[in-house]
């Protein structure tokens, strides 16, 4: 029976069977079980040590006791008392809730940090051995192969967490958490693993040349993300910032824990998770998070959309390592979905703060998100030097093709990326125009103008990055990233050191990505010249950069065509001589 089941797994996903055979050794299984049992024993010993002891006659205090002397306050350390039979009166629901929370966080860190490390380390090993190219030539679909990787490589981690799950379930039931919410938390863990694991595989395929450091880098970033978001959730009395930064918390599966804690009806100050703050979370002014079903569904939808776009890039890159991460049509859809979701977090109530000032602050934060997303688009859409040369040769050999140059630049797989980047930025800006105009702002046009100027700067970065990729350099991607980073951060840093504040000197800041901050300052400092001069300068730089690059590509197409014709002529003459 077992052999038949194993054979079915092998038929369904040979890659999964390959990974399981390589990892399900007695030694590995034993280590995983020992670690899981040790974690549970140490956890129970630690929490048992916080309970009162019968042998101590002096007054004892504990977080899990229930009494406090009149007029005295001990914070979490309440006075321990006994009933008439001499038994300690313990708040067992809180005790089990704390065990549940700790196990939840420990399992989350183990799954996401250790799992992503193993996936990238395995991918690097496959690359170094040359077996990754062999696997990619398999008749199986890329989805089937990558799913086998995701299910098989961290399989020992899955076993470890499965051994932890009985105590986790018992703690949840003892804390009076709804079984449906516990199930939703497990589903959140599964979908978050799918998101982070898919992203780790894409990271491993795109980033190369780092060797073993690659796995440490990505898992370290995941560890940093989890550490920050966990501390925000457990340590802050208000983990909602009412800005687009709240979107980041939706990528943290521990956010679902707030609903589980709320279902126990334990007060916020006692539970150490401010689940009441979650109710203030809003998207386009609608507070879906009052209802646990709607809130968790929104988190799942957010993950699902991310997984969809990552899987599109992952499948594309796995089959063709030289291709761009995404095609241009997908990039336009991605930009639309990004700006629709991100803009929704702008319109949140800032509490006691002025609503106009709060929305302006949120638009500045949104601009930072747009800059980060645009940088990812530049990296994902910019083809390599050889791809550009192939495209240039194709254009030179087919002067009379029906496909126009503009259409090719907008939709072509190997064509230069600046026009596509500009179109992506145009999609985002077009969506922001009506949303900004209907917002309760006194000067919406000034904010839109500042944002428009900042987007022009991003187009310049796209032109610079694509031009650097045309040079014959050892690591053009790394050099292009470094140059864009210098152009992006050094000028604002220099202006800050020189004391040129946007509120006092506007024009220099209009040549940076922080144009919205300049227009958010005193509008009386703005003149027609201070706005027109940066705009004309940016358009001139874009025109010069694209013109020079088009001439370079035209010459490259001519030379590549000439080399190809010479090669064909030489081969023909050689065949005649024979």
Number of C-alpha atoms within 10 A of each C-alpha: 6 7 8 9 10 12 14 13 14 14 12 13 18 17 24 24 21 15 18 19 11 11 17 14 11 8 9 11 16 14 13 18 18 12 14 20 15 12 15 17 11 11 15 13 11 12 14 12 11 14 18 20 12 10 6 8 7 6 9 16 20 19 19 23 25 17 16 16 9 6 5 8 11 12 11 13 16 19 19 21 19 13 8 7 6 9 10 17 15 19 12 13 19 20 20 20 24 19 22 24 20 14 22 19 17 14 22 20 16 16 23 23 23 18 24 28 23 21 23 27 21 18 21 23 15 15 16 11 10 11 12 15 15 9 16 16 11 10 8 13 13 20 14 14 20 21 17 20 25 23 17 23 25 23 20 21 20 18 15 22 21 14 17 21 16 11 15 24 17 14 21 25 17 16 23 18 22 16 13 10 20 19 12 20 21 15 14 23 21 13 19 24 21 21 21 23 27 25 21 26 24 20 16 21 18 16 13 11 9 12 14 12 12 19 24 18 14 19 22 16 13 20 17 13 15 21 14 11 21 18 11 16 23 17 13 13 16 17 21 20 15 23 26 26 17 18 20 10 19 20 21 20 26 23 23 22 21 20 26 25 27 18 16 17 11 15 14 15 11 13 19 17 25 23 25 17 17 20 16 22 24 22 21 14 14 13 16 19 22 18 12 19 13 13 21 22 16 15 22 20 14 15 22 16 15 19 21 13 16 21 21 15 21 26 18 18 19 23 15 13 12 14 20 21 26 23 18 25 14 14 20 20 13 18 21 17 13 17 21 15 15 19 21 18 24 27 23 23 19 17 10 7 9 10 17 15 14 20 23 21 18 22 25 22 16 20 21 15 17 23 19 11 16 22 19 11 23 22 20 19 25 29 23 21 20 14 19 22 25 18 21 26 22 16 21 19 13 11 10 9 10 7 12 11 13 10 9 15 17 20 17 18 21 24 25 29 27 26 18 25 27 19 18 22 25 16 16 21 17 13 14 17 14 11 14 19 15 9 14 12 15 9 14 17 14 16 23 20 15 20 26 18 22 24 25 22 27 25 25 21 25 29 25 20 25 28 22 19 21 20 11 10 12 8 10 19 17 12 15 20 16 13 14 17 13 11 15 19 12 12 16 19 12 11 15 12 10 9 11 17 17 23 15 12 17 24 20 17 23 26 20 22 24 23 27 27 22 26 24 19 16 13 13 6 15 16 11 7 10 14 16 11 12 19 19 11 12 20 15 12 17 21 14 13 16 20 12 13 18 15 11 15 22 17 16 20 22 18 16 18 19 13 12 13 12 12 12 12 12 12 12 11 11 10 9 8 7 5
